[in-house]
Amino acid sequence: MFELSSGMTMGFSFGLLIFIAYMLTKCRFEVQEGYLAVLEEFGKTEFIDESKKQVKTYGPGLHFKKPWQTARTVSVMEQMLELSGAEGGTTAMASDGTMLRFDSTVRFTPLRSQIYDYLFALEQPINHVKSLFVCLLRNEIANFDGNSSVGQQEQKIALTAPTMQPGSYAVIRRERRLLNSSIQDFCRDQIGDRYGVKFDGVDLTDILPPDELAEALNSVINAHSEAQSLYARMEGECEQQILAAQKGLGIASARAKAVEEEITTMAEILAELQQRGTLNHYLQRRRAEVFADARTSYVKRPT
């Protein structure tokens, strides 16, 4: 009987130690750097001021809690939402009715002072922020026409005909920086801190047109490249012809100058021979040399 009581005591003690160790693990929680934690007790969180929705938060480190309390952590670092690819890409209608697909990245940071709105006012905070941004992005793109002082000056320079107007896709591609800035300002005004997050920015990584428009643009680019290639080839051929003509003109000028110098020299020599009275002898000698070199000679004798 004594041995049975001792075994039960040891088993009870061992079980008690395991229970105490388990309760100790349930009474502490750890928060990593860059995160905050809030405690929930039977579905209700702890408040500093419940009327102002100020939640009691716990920073990085080791903390203790009641065993029945639950710790809920949330990242307060800047977070990024990738809206790209076939599934995540955003489609929006431009001002001229063209359907465009945008690959973008949204950057936001949960606010420490508004952590209640982020955790408990929204059922799915990430999806809510994503959907809200998509709506704001579509609204801004639909109303975007690229009207800025710089854009208007470039448009006046680029357009040669008064009736020629660029499409929305061309305007958005050309004024992407202005569109980014406009979307950021619009989202900051609309989102603000009402959802417990601070909107940091948006990056439009790519703007893709419809397949038909892409094919048309590729055709235009190919035609433009072919025209530039043909223009460069014809320009090279024309330059070669101009260089050849200039070289031929130089050769002809040099030859004419040599003939001119030869005639001038010959005239000076003949004038000198005439002054000395030996011009007739020179002419007779030259006539004899010519007749000697000729195979057939025709001489006209006076009748």
BELFENZI-V948225 format. One record per residue. PHI is phi as a letter, one per 40 degrees, with the letter a starting at -180 (* if undefined). Layout:
# BELFENZI-V948225
PHI  PHI
This chain:
# BELFENZI-V948225
*  c  c  c  c  c  c  c  c  c  c  c  c  c  c  c  c  c  c  c  c  c  c  c  c  c  c  b  a  b  b  c  c  g  b  b  b  b  b  b  b  f  g  b  c  c  b  c  a  c  c  c  f  c  c  c  b  b  c  c  h  b  b  b  a  c  d  c  c  b  c  b  b  a  c  b  c  c  b  b  b  c  b  a  g  c  c  c  c  b  b  a  c  c  c  c  g  c  c  b  b  b  b  a  b  b  b  a  b  c  c  c  c  b  c  c  c  c  c  b  c  b  c  b  d  c  c  c  c  c  c  c  c  c  c  c  c  c  c  c  c  c  b  c  b  g  c  b  c  c  c  c  c  c  c  c  c  c  c  c  b  c  c  c  b  c  c  c  c  c  c  c  c  c  b  c  c  c  c  d  c  c  c  c  c  c  c  c  c  c  c  f  b  c  b  g  b  b  c  c  i  a  b  c  c  a  b  b  c  c  d  c  c  c  c  c  c  c  c  c  c  c  c  c  c  c  c  c  c  c  c  c  c  c  c  c  c  c  c  c  c  c  c  c  c  c  c  c  c  c  c  c  c  c  c  c  c  c  c  c  c  c  c  c  c  c  c  c  c  c  c  c  c  c  c  c  g  b  c  c  c  c  c  c  c  c  c  c  c  c  c  c  c  c  c  b  b  b  b  c  b  c  c
